Amino acid sequence: EGRLVHIDFGFILETSPGGNMRFESAHFKLSHEMTQLLDPSGVMKSDTWNQFV
């Protein structure tokens, strides 16, 4: 039973290809992929969307 953990430090620390590294100011970063899980239809009016956002 294997497990894989991936930590994307570039996403967390908001690093850019140009080398501008700074800490993320938001406590939580809502990605496009997360919004697709919460509201697959994309209308942002579902019960799940309203519960979490």
C-alpha distance matrix in Angstrom:
0.0 3.8 6.8 10.3 13.5 16.8 20.1 23.1 25.9 28.4 27.9 28.0 31.0 32.7 33.3 35.4 35.9 39.3 38.0 39.0 36.3 36.8 34.8 34.1 36.8 35.1 32.9 30.6 30.4 30.2 29.1 30.2 26.6 26.5 29.9 28.7 26.0 28.7 31.4 30.5 34.2 35.2 38.3 37.0 38.7 36.0 35.4 31.9 33.5 36.3 34.1 32.2 34.7
3.8 0.0 3.8 6.8 10.2 13.4 16.8 19.7 22.4 24.9 24.7 24.9 27.7 29.4 29.8 31.9 32.2 35.7 34.3 35.4 32.8 33.4 31.6 31.1 34.0 32.5 30.5 28.3 27.9 27.9 26.7 27.9 24.5 24.6 28.1 27.1 24.7 27.5 30.2 29.4 33.1 33.7 37.0 35.7 37.7 35.2 34.9 31.3 32.4 35.4 33.3 31.0 33.2
6.8 3.8 0.0 3.7 6.7 10.1 13.3 16.4 19.1 21.7 21.2 21.3 24.2 25.9 26.6 28.8 29.5 32.8 31.4 32.3 29.6 30.0 28.1 27.5 30.3 28.8 26.8 24.6 24.2 24.4 23.2 24.7 21.4 21.3 25.0 24.3 21.9 24.6 27.5 26.9 30.7 31.1 34.2 32.7 34.8 32.5 32.1 28.5 29.4 32.3 30.3 27.8 29.9
10.3 6.8 3.7 0.0 3.8 6.6 10.1 12.9 15.8 18.2 17.8 18.2 21.0 22.5 23.1 25.2 25.7 29.1 27.8 28.7 26.1 26.8 25.1 24.5 27.6 26.3 24.6 22.4 21.7 22.0 20.7 22.2 19.2 19.4 23.1 22.6 20.7 23.5 26.3 25.7 29.4 29.4 32.7 31.2 33.6 31.6 31.6 27.9 28.3 31.3 29.6 26.8 28.5
13.5 10.2 6.7 3.8 0.0 3.8 6.6 9.9 12.4 15.2 14.7 14.7 17.5 19.3 20.0 22.5 23.4 26.6 25.0 25.7 22.9 23.3 21.4 20.9 23.9 22.8 21.1 19.1 18.6 19.3 18.3 20.3 17.7 17.6 21.4 21.5 19.7 22.2 25.1 25.0 28.7 28.3 31.4 29.6 32.2 30.4 30.3 26.5 26.7 29.5 27.8 24.7 26.1
16.8 13.4 10.1 6.6 3.8 0.0 3.8 6.3 9.3 11.6 11.4 11.9 14.5 16.0 16.5 18.8 19.7 22.9 21.5 22.2 19.6 20.3 18.7 18.3 21.5 20.7 19.5 17.5 16.4 17.4 16.0 18.1 15.8 16.2 19.9 20.2 19.0 21.5 24.3 24.1 27.7 26.8 30.0 28.3 31.2 29.8 30.1 26.4 26.0 28.8 27.5 24.2 25.2
20.1 16.8 13.3 10.1 6.6 3.8 0.0 3.8 5.9 8.8 8.6 8.4 10.9 12.8 13.6 16.3 17.7 20.6 18.9 19.2 16.4 16.7 15.0 14.8 18.1 17.5 16.5 14.9 14.0 15.7 14.7 17.4 15.9 15.9 19.5 20.4 19.6 21.6 24.4 24.7 28.1 26.8 29.8 27.8 30.8 29.7 30.0 26.3 25.5 28.1 26.8 23.3 23.9
23.1 19.7 16.4 12.9 9.9 6.3 3.8 0.0 3.8 5.4 5.4 6.4 8.7 9.7 10.3 12.7 14.2 17.2 15.7 16.1 13.6 14.3 13.2 12.8 16.4 16.1 15.9 14.2 12.6 14.3 12.9 15.5 14.5 15.1 18.4 19.4 19.2 21.2 23.7 23.9 27.1 25.4 28.3 26.6 29.8 29.2 29.8 26.3 25.0 27.6 26.9 23.3 23.3
25.9 22.4 19.1 15.8 12.4 9.3 5.9 3.8 0.0 3.8 5.3 4.9 5.7 7.8 8.0 11.2 13.0 15.4 13.3 13.4 10.5 11.1 10.1 10.7 14.3 14.8 14.9 14.1 12.9 15.4 14.6 17.6 17.2 17.5 20.6 22.1 22.1 23.7 26.1 26.7 29.7 27.7 30.4 28.5 31.7 31.3 31.9 28.4 26.9 29.2 28.4 24.7 24.4
28.4 24.9 21.7 18.2 15.2 11.6 8.8 5.4 3.8 0.0 3.8 5.5 5.3 5.3 4.9 7.6 9.5 12.1 10.6 10.7 8.6 9.8 9.8 10.1 13.9 14.7 15.6 14.7 12.6 14.9 13.6 16.2 16.4 17.3 19.9 21.4 22.0 23.6 25.7 26.1 28.8 26.5 29.2 27.5 30.9 31.0 31.9 28.6 26.7 29.1 28.8 25.1 24.3
27.9 24.7 21.2 17.8 14.7 11.4 8.6 5.4 5.3 3.8 0.0 3.8 5.7 5.1 6.9 9.2 11.8 14.4 13.4 12.7 10.6 10.8 9.8 8.7 12.2 12.1 13.0 11.4 9.0 11.2 9.9 12.8 13.1 13.7 16.3 18.0 18.6 20.0 22.0 22.7 25.4 23.0 25.7 23.8 27.2 27.3 28.2 24.9 22.9 25.3 25.1 21.4 20.6
28.0 24.9 21.3 18.2 14.7 11.9 8.4 6.4 4.9 5.5 3.8 0.0 3.8 5.6 8.1 11.3 14.2 16.3 14.5 13.3 10.4 9.5 7.4 6.5 10.0 10.0 10.3 9.5 8.4 11.4 11.4 14.8 15.2 14.8 17.5 19.6 19.8 20.7 23.2 24.3 27.1 24.8 27.1 24.8 27.9 27.9 28.3 25.0 23.2 25.2 24.6 20.8 20.1
31.0 27.7 24.2 21.0 17.5 14.5 10.9 8.7 5.7 5.3 5.7 3.8 0.0 3.8 5.6 9.2 12.3 13.7 11.4 10.0 6.7 5.9 4.7 5.5 9.2 10.7 11.8 12.0 10.9 14.2 14.2 17.4 18.2 18.2 20.5 22.8 23.2 24.1 26.3 27.5 30.0 27.5 29.7 27.4 30.6 30.9 31.5 28.3 26.2 28.0 27.6 23.8 22.8
32.7 29.4 25.9 22.5 19.3 16.0 12.8 9.7 7.8 5.3 5.1 5.6 3.8 0.0 3.8 6.5 10.0 11.4 10.1 8.4 6.5 6.2 6.4 6.0 9.5 10.8 12.8 12.4 10.4 13.2 12.6 15.4 16.8 17.3 19.1 21.3 22.3 23.2 25.0 26.0 28.2 25.4 27.6 25.7 29.1 29.7 30.7 27.7 25.3 27.2 27.3 23.6 22.1
33.3 29.8 26.6 23.1 20.0 16.5 13.6 10.3 8.0 4.9 6.9 8.1 5.6 3.8 0.0 3.7 6.8 8.2 6.6 5.9 4.6 6.6 8.4 9.3 12.7 14.4 16.4 16.1 14.0 16.6 15.5 17.9 19.1 20.1 22.0 23.8 25.0 26.2 27.9 28.5 30.7 28.0 30.4 28.8 32.3 32.9 34.0 31.0 28.6 30.7 30.8 27.1 25.7
35.4 31.9 28.8 25.2 22.5 18.8 16.3 12.7 11.2 7.6 9.2 11.3 9.2 6.5 3.7 0.0 3.8 5.3 5.6 5.5 6.6 9.1 11.5 12.0 15.1 16.7 19.2 18.6 16.0 18.0 16.4 18.2 19.7 21.2 22.8 24.2 25.9 27.3 28.5 28.8 30.8 27.9 30.3 29.1 32.7 33.6 35.1 32.3 29.7 31.9 32.4 28.8 27.1
35.9 32.2 29.5 25.7 23.4 19.7 17.7 14.2 13.0 9.5 11.8 14.2 12.3 10.0 6.8 3.8 0.0 3.8 5.5 7.5 9.2 12.3 14.9 15.7 18.8 20.5 22.8 22.0 19.3 21.0 19.0 20.3 21.5 23.5 25.1 26.1 27.9 29.6 30.7 30.6 32.5 29.8 32.4 31.6 35.3 36.1 37.8 34.9 32.4 34.8 35.4 31.9 30.3
39.3 35.7 32.8 29.1 26.6 22.9 20.6 17.2 15.4 12.1 14.4 16.3 13.7 11.4 8.2 5.3 3.8 0.0 3.8 5.7 8.7 12.0 15.2 16.5 19.2 21.4 24.0 23.7 21.2 23.2 21.6 23.0 24.5 26.3 27.8 29.1 30.9 32.4 33.4 33.5 35.3 32.3 34.7 33.8 37.5 38.5 40.2 37.5 34.8 36.9 37.6 34.0 32.2
38.0 34.3 31.4 27.8 25.0 21.5 18.9 15.7 13.3 10.6 13.4 14.5 11.4 10.1 6.6 5.6 5.5 3.8 0.0 3.8 5.8 9.4 12.7 14.7 17.6 20.1 22.4 22.5 20.4 23.0 21.7 23.7 25.0 26.4 28.1 29.7 31.2 32.5 33.9 34.3 36.3 33.5 35.9 34.5 38.1 39.0 40.3 37.4 34.9 36.9 37.3 33.6 32.0
39.0 35.4 32.3 28.7 25.7 22.2 19.2 16.1 13.4 10.7 12.7 13.3 10.0 8.4 5.9 5.5 7.5 5.7 3.8 0.0 3.8 6.5 10.1 12.0 14.4 17.2 19.7 20.2 18.4 21.1 20.3 22.5 24.2 25.2 26.7 28.7 30.2 31.2 32.6 33.3 35.2 32.1 34.2 32.7 36.2 37.2 38.4 35.7 33.0 34.7 35.1 31.5 29.6
36.3 32.8 29.6 26.1 22.9 19.6 16.4 13.6 10.5 8.6 10.6 10.4 6.7 6.5 4.6 6.6 9.2 8.7 5.8 3.8 0.0 3.8 7.0 9.5 12.3 15.1 17.1 17.8 16.4 19.5 19.1 21.8 23.1 23.7 25.6 27.7 28.8 29.7 31.5 32.4 34.6 31.7 33.8 31.9 35.3 36.1 37.0 34.1 31.6 33.3 33.3 29.6 28.1
36.8 33.4 30.0 26.8 23.3 20.3 16.7 14.3 11.1 9.8 10.8 9.5 5.9 6.2 6.6 9.1 12.3 12.0 9.4 6.5 3.8 0.0 3.8 6.6 8.8 11.9 14.1 15.3 14.5 17.9 18.2 21.2 22.7 22.7 24.4 27.0 27.9 28.3 30.3 31.7 33.8 30.8 32.6 30.4 33.6 34.4 35.1 32.3 29.8 31.1 31.0 27.4 25.7
34.8 31.6 28.1 25.1 21.4 18.7 15.0 13.2 10.1 9.8 9.8 7.4 4.7 6.4 8.4 11.5 14.9 15.2 12.7 10.1 7.0 3.8 0.0 3.8 6.2 9.0 10.6 12.1 12.0 15.6 16.5 19.9 21.2 20.7 22.5 25.3 25.8 26.0 28.2 29.9 32.2 29.3 31.1 28.6 31.6 32.2 32.5 29.6 27.3 28.5 28.1 24.4 23.1
34.1 31.1 27.5 24.5 20.9 18.3 14.8 12.8 10.7 10.1 8.7 6.5 5.5 6.0 9.3 12.0 15.7 16.5 14.7 12.0 9.5 6.6 3.8 0.0 3.8 5.7 7.8 8.8 8.4 12.1 13.3 16.7 18.3 17.5 19.1 22.0 22.6 22.6 24.7 26.5 28.7 25.8 27.4 24.8 27.8 28.5 28.9 26.1 23.6 24.8 24.6 20.9 19.4
36.8 34.0 30.3 27.6 23.9 21.5 18.1 16.4 14.3 13.9 12.2 10.0 9.2 9.5 12.7 15.1 18.8 19.2 17.6 14.4 12.3 8.8 6.2 3.8 0.0 3.8 6.6 8.8 9.3 12.7 14.7 18.0 20.0 18.7 19.8 23.1 23.7 23.1 25.1 27.4 29.2 26.2 27.3 24.5 27.2 28.1 28.3 25.8 23.2 23.8 23.7 20.2 18.4
35.1 32.5 28.8 26.3 22.8 20.7 17.5 16.1 14.8 14.7 12.1 10.0 10.7 10.8 14.4 16.7 20.5 21.4 20.1 17.2 15.1 11.9 9.0 5.7 3.8 0.0 3.8 5.4 6.4 9.6 12.2 15.6 17.4 15.7 16.6 20.1 20.5 19.6 21.7 24.2 26.1 23.2 24.2 21.2 23.7 24.5 24.5 22.1 19.5 20.1 19.9 16.4 14.6
32.9 30.5 26.8 24.6 21.1 19.5 16.5 15.9 14.9 15.6 13.0 10.3 11.8 12.8 16.4 19.2 22.8 24.0 22.4 19.7 17.1 14.1 10.6 7.8 6.6 3.8 0.0 3.8 6.9 9.9 12.9 16.5 17.6 15.3 16.7 20.1 19.8 18.8 21.4 24.0 26.3 23.8 24.8 21.5 23.8 24.0 23.6 20.9 18.9 19.4 18.4 14.9 14.0
30.6 28.3 24.6 22.4 19.1 17.5 14.9 14.2 14.1 14.7 11.4 9.5 12.0 12.4 16.1 18.6 22.0 23.7 22.5 20.2 17.8 15.3 12.1 8.8 8.8 5.4 3.8 0.0 3.8 6.4 9.5 13.0 13.9 11.5 13.0 16.4 16.0 15.2 17.9 20.4 22.7 20.4 21.7 18.5 20.9 21.0 20.8 17.9 15.9 16.9 16.1 12.4 11.6
30.4 27.9 24.2 21.7 18.6 16.4 14.0 12.6 12.9 12.6 9.0 8.4 10.9 10.4 14.0 16.0 19.3 21.2 20.4 18.4 16.4 14.5 12.0 8.4 9.3 6.4 6.9 3.8 0.0 3.8 6.1 9.8 11.1 9.4 10.9 14.1 14.4 14.2 16.4 18.4 20.7 18.2 19.8 17.1 20.0 20.3 20.7 17.8 15.5 17.1 16.9 13.2 12.0
30.2 27.9 24.4 22.0 19.3 17.4 15.7 14.3 15.4 14.9 11.2 11.4 14.2 13.2 16.6 18.0 21.0 23.2 23.0 21.1 19.5 17.9 15.6 12.1 12.7 9.6 9.9 6.4 3.8 0.0 3.8 6.8 8.2 6.3 7.1 10.5 11.1 10.6 12.6 14.7 16.9 14.4 16.2 13.5 16.5 16.8 17.5 14.6 12.1 14.2 14.4 10.9 9.5
29.1 26.7 23.2 20.7 18.3 16.0 14.7 12.9 14.6 13.6 9.9 11.4 14.2 12.6 15.5 16.4 19.0 21.6 21.7 20.3 19.1 18.2 16.5 13.3 14.7 12.2 12.9 9.5 6.1 3.8 0.0 3.8 5.3 5.2 6.5 8.8 10.2 10.9 12.4 13.5 15.9 13.4 15.9 14.0 17.4 17.6 18.9 16.0 13.6 16.3 16.8 13.5 12.4
30.2 27.9 24.7 22.2 20.3 18.1 17.4 15.5 17.6 16.2 12.8 14.8 17.4 15.4 17.9 18.2 20.3 23.0 23.7 22.5 21.8 21.2 19.9 16.7 18.0 15.6 16.5 13.0 9.8 6.8 3.8 0.0 3.8 5.4 5.1 6.3 8.9 10.0 10.4 10.8 12.9 10.3 13.2 12.1 15.7 16.0 18.0 15.4 12.9 16.0 17.2 14.4 13.1
26.6 24.5 21.4 19.2 17.7 15.8 15.9 14.5 17.2 16.4 13.1 15.2 18.2 16.8 19.1 19.7 21.5 24.5 25.0 24.2 23.1 22.7 21.2 18.3 20.0 17.4 17.6 13.9 11.1 8.2 5.3 3.8 0.0 3.8 5.4 5.1 6.5 8.9 10.0 9.7 12.6 11.1 14.4 13.4 16.7 16.1 17.8 14.8 13.2 16.7 17.2 14.5 14.2
26.5 24.6 21.3 19.4 17.6 16.2 15.9 15.1 17.5 17.3 13.7 14.8 18.2 17.3 20.1 21.2 23.5 26.3 26.4 25.2 23.7 22.7 20.7 17.5 18.7 15.7 15.3 11.5 9.4 6.3 5.2 5.4 3.8 0.0 3.8 5.3 5.2 6.4 8.6 9.7 12.8 11.4 14.0 12.1 15.0 14.2 15.2 11.9 10.5 13.8 13.8 10.9 11.1
29.9 28.1 25.0 23.1 21.4 19.9 19.5 18.4 20.6 19.9 16.3 17.5 20.5 19.1 22.0 22.8 25.1 27.8 28.1 26.7 25.6 24.4 22.5 19.1 19.8 16.6 16.7 13.0 10.9 7.1 6.5 5.1 5.4 3.8 0.0 3.8 5.4 5.0 5.9 7.6 9.9 8.0 10.3 8.4 11.6 11.2 12.9 10.2 8.0 11.4 12.4 10.0 9.3
28.7 27.1 24.3 22.6 21.5 20.2 20.4 19.4 22.1 21.4 18.0 19.6 22.8 21.3 23.8 24.2 26.1 29.1 29.7 28.7 27.7 27.0 25.3 22.0 23.1 20.1 20.1 16.4 14.1 10.5 8.8 6.3 5.1 5.3 3.8 0.0 3.8 5.5 5.2 4.8 7.7 6.8 10.1 9.5 12.4 11.5 13.6 11.1 9.7 13.5 14.5 12.7 12.6
26.0 24.7 21.9 20.7 19.7 19.0 19.6 19.2 22.1 22.0 18.6 19.8 23.2 22.3 25.0 25.9 27.9 30.9 31.2 30.2 28.8 27.9 25.8 22.6 23.7 20.5 19.8 16.0 14.4 11.1 10.2 8.9 6.5 5.2 5.4 3.8 0.0 3.8 5.6 5.8 9.5 9.6 12.4 11.1 13.3 11.4 12.6 9.4 9.2 13.0 13.0 11.4 12.4
28.7 27.5 24.6 23.5 22.2 21.5 21.6 21.2 23.7 23.6 20.0 20.7 24.1 23.2 26.2 27.3 29.6 32.4 32.5 31.2 29.7 28.3 26.0 22.6 23.1 19.6 18.8 15.2 14.2 10.6 10.9 10.0 8.9 6.4 5.0 5.5 3.8 0.0 3.8 6.4 9.1 9.0 10.7 8.5 10.2 8.3 9.1 5.9 5.5 9.2 9.4 8.0 9.1
31.4 30.2 27.5 26.3 25.1 24.3 24.4 23.7 26.1 25.7 22.0 23.2 26.3 25.0 27.9 28.5 30.7 33.4 33.9 32.6 31.5 30.3 28.2 24.7 25.1 21.7 21.4 17.9 16.4 12.6 12.4 10.4 10.0 8.6 5.9 5.2 5.6 3.8 0.0 3.8 5.5 5.6 7.2 6.0 7.8 6.3 8.7 6.9 5.8 9.4 10.9 10.4 10.5
30.5 29.4 26.9 25.7 25.0 24.1 24.7 23.9 26.7 26.1 22.7 24.3 27.5 26.0 28.5 28.8 30.6 33.5 34.3 33.3 32.4 31.7 29.9 26.5 27.4 24.2 24.0 20.4 18.4 14.7 13.5 10.8 9.7 9.7 7.6 4.8 5.8 6.4 3.8 0.0 3.8 5.4 8.2 8.7 10.6 9.0 11.7 10.0 9.6 13.1 14.5 14.0 14.2
34.2 33.1 30.7 29.4 28.7 27.7 28.1 27.1 29.7 28.8 25.4 27.1 30.0 28.2 30.7 30.8 32.5 35.3 36.3 35.2 34.6 33.8 32.2 28.7 29.2 26.1 26.3 22.7 20.7 16.9 15.9 12.9 12.6 12.8 9.9 7.7 9.5 9.1 5.5 3.8 0.0 3.8 5.6 7.6 9.0 8.3 11.7 11.3 10.4 13.4 15.5 15.6 15.3
35.2 33.7 31.1 29.4 28.3 26.8 26.8 25.4 27.7 26.5 23.0 24.8 27.5 25.4 28.0 27.9 29.8 32.3 33.5 32.1 31.7 30.8 29.3 25.8 26.2 23.2 23.8 20.4 18.2 14.4 13.4 10.3 11.1 11.4 8.0 6.8 9.6 9.0 5.6 5.4 3.8 0.0 3.8 5.5 8.3 8.9 12.4 11.8 9.7 12.6 15.1 14.6 13.5
38.3 37.0 34.2 32.7 31.4 30.0 29.8 28.3 30.4 29.2 25.7 27.1 29.7 27.6 30.4 30.3 32.4 34.7 35.9 34.2 33.8 32.6 31.1 27.4 27.3 24.2 24.8 21.7 19.8 16.2 15.9 13.2 14.4 14.0 10.3 10.1 12.4 10.7 7.2 8.2 5.6 3.8 0.0 3.8 5.5 7.4 11.1 11.6 9.3 11.2 14.3 14.5 13.1
37.0 35.7 32.7 31.2 29.6 28.3 27.8 26.6 28.5 27.5 23.8 24.8 27.4 25.7 28.8 29.1 31.6 33.8 34.5 32.7 31.9 30.4 28.6 24.8 24.5 21.2 21.5 18.5 17.1 13.5 14.0 12.1 13.4 12.1 8.4 9.5 11.1 8.5 6.0 8.7 7.6 5.5 3.8 0.0 3.8 5.9 8.9 9.0 6.0 7.7 10.9 10.9 9.2
38.7 37.7 34.8 33.6 32.2 31.2 30.8 29.8 31.7 30.9 27.2 27.9 30.6 29.1 32.3 32.7 35.3 37.5 38.1 36.2 35.3 33.6 31.6 27.8 27.2 23.7 23.8 20.9 20.0 16.5 17.4 15.7 16.7 15.0 11.6 12.4 13.3 10.2 7.8 10.6 9.0 8.3 5.5 3.8 0.0 3.8 6.7 8.3 6.3 6.6 10.1 11.4 10.3
36.0 35.2 32.5 31.6 30.4 29.8 29.7 29.2 31.3 31.0 27.3 27.9 30.9 29.7 32.9 33.6 36.1 38.5 39.0 37.2 36.1 34.4 32.2 28.5 28.1 24.5 24.0 21.0 20.3 16.8 17.6 16.0 16.1 14.2 11.2 11.5 11.4 8.3 6.3 9.0 8.3 8.9 7.4 5.9 3.8 0.0 3.8 5.4 5.2 6.3 8.6 10.3 10.6
35.4 34.9 32.1 31.6 30.3 30.1 30.0 29.8 31.9 31.9 28.2 28.3 31.5 30.7 34.0 35.1 37.8 40.2 40.3 38.4 37.0 35.1 32.5 28.9 28.3 24.5 23.6 20.8 20.7 17.5 18.9 18.0 17.8 15.2 12.9 13.6 12.6 9.1 8.7 11.7 11.7 12.4 11.1 8.9 6.7 3.8 0.0 3.8 5.5 5.2 6.1 8.8 10.1
31.9 31.3 28.5 27.9 26.5 26.4 26.3 26.3 28.4 28.6 24.9 25.0 28.3 27.7 31.0 32.3 34.9 37.5 37.4 35.7 34.1 32.3 29.6 26.1 25.8 22.1 20.9 17.9 17.8 14.6 16.0 15.4 14.8 11.9 10.2 11.1 9.4 5.9 6.9 10.0 11.3 11.8 11.6 9.0 8.3 5.4 3.8 0.0 3.8 5.5 5.1 6.5 8.5
33.5 32.4 29.4 28.3 26.7 26.0 25.5 25.0 26.9 26.7 22.9 23.2 26.2 25.3 28.6 29.7 32.4 34.8 34.9 33.0 31.6 29.8 27.3 23.6 23.2 19.5 18.9 15.9 15.5 12.1 13.6 12.9 13.2 10.5 8.0 9.7 9.2 5.5 5.8 9.6 10.4 9.7 9.3 6.0 6.3 5.2 5.5 3.8 0.0 3.8 5.4 5.5 5.8
36.3 35.4 32.3 31.3 29.5 28.8 28.1 27.6 29.2 29.1 25.3 25.2 28.0 27.2 30.7 31.9 34.8 36.9 36.9 34.7 33.3 31.1 28.5 24.8 23.8 20.1 19.4 16.9 17.1 14.2 16.3 16.0 16.7 13.8 11.4 13.5 13.0 9.2 9.4 13.1 13.4 12.6 11.2 7.7 6.6 6.3 5.2 5.5 3.8 0.0 3.8 5.6 5.5
34.1 33.3 30.3 29.6 27.8 27.5 26.8 26.9 28.4 28.8 25.1 24.6 27.6 27.3 30.8 32.4 35.4 37.6 37.3 35.1 33.3 31.0 28.1 24.6 23.7 19.9 18.4 16.1 16.9 14.4 16.8 17.2 17.2 13.8 12.4 14.5 13.0 9.4 10.9 14.5 15.5 15.1 14.3 10.9 10.1 8.6 6.1 5.1 5.4 3.8 0.0 3.8 6.1
32.2 31.0 27.8 26.8 24.7 24.2 23.3 23.3 24.7 25.1 21.4 20.8 23.8 23.6 27.1 28.8 31.9 34.0 33.6 31.5 29.6 27.4 24.4 20.9 20.2 16.4 14.9 12.4 13.2 10.9 13.5 14.4 14.5 10.9 10.0 12.7 11.4 8.0 10.4 14.0 15.6 14.6 14.5 10.9 11.4 10.3 8.8 6.5 5.5 5.6 3.8 0.0 3.8
34.7 33.2 29.9 28.5 26.1 25.2 23.9 23.3 24.4 24.3 20.6 20.1 22.8 22.1 25.7 27.1 30.3 32.2 32.0 29.6 28.1 25.7 23.1 19.4 18.4 14.6 14.0 11.6 12.0 9.5 12.4 13.1 14.2 11.1 9.3 12.6 12.4 9.1 10.5 14.2 15.3 13.5 13.1 9.2 10.3 10.6 10.1 8.5 5.8 5.5 6.1 3.8 0.0
